[in-house]
């Protein structure tokens, strides 16, 4: 099973640039083309929040059009830039999305890896929250299937990174989340977005990671300075499952690069 992860797509209305200089739409279009070009193609795609930039219905309609070419299931979760009601209204055919409740949390069954989506959105705040209700829901879902390999996906990562300006807008109740994780050995991986960088850490003894954005990246700055972004290469992540190895994760860069070249003779491989 191949699980693709895209994140922080930040789609805006047509003609509107992020920060006055960045059109995120062609970046997501290229990300979709990249996923379609992979061999083997991913079985599912996880889109881990900040799907759009201001939570507007017109932004979600644009996002929907951009994702339409993907033939595999695409599972959406909100980030701090998202609006739950607008997201649900524009994706009515995404039956897995809870409707009429307070949170967008759900479980995807039927794959070799069980997928659990967590909603960390705390409206009005950049940082995330896992309240007692959401944590209780997670613990109950994990208790239901203690022998099933499980991946948890969420927007806000449950660990500090050393990028002080982002850590100031991190996940509240991360320690309580880690304690739940520690009690459930079936968890293979925790994946998140929000940080616009590939970062890894252990949470409750389990590897947790963030994926780069499909567009702009947060500058790697371990000193406490104003937050900035760079146009480092966009990427997605591929979490590859086999019963022999468990989950193995790869960062797959989006774009055209020289190669591949065979090491044996330095010749470019045909095709």
Secondary structure, DSSP 8 states (H G I E B T S, - for coil): -EEEEE----B--TT--BTTTB--HHHHHHHHHHHHH-SS--SEEEEES--BSS--HHHHHHHHHHHTT--SEEEEE--TT--HHHHHHH-TT-TTS--SSS---EEE-SSSSEEEE-----TT-SSEE--HHHHHHHHHHHHHTTTS-EEEE-SS-SS--S-HHHHTT-EETHHHHHHHHHT-TTEEEEEE-SSSS-EEEEETTEEEEE---SS-EE----SS----EE----EEEEEEEETTTEEEEEEEE-S--S--B-TTTS-B---
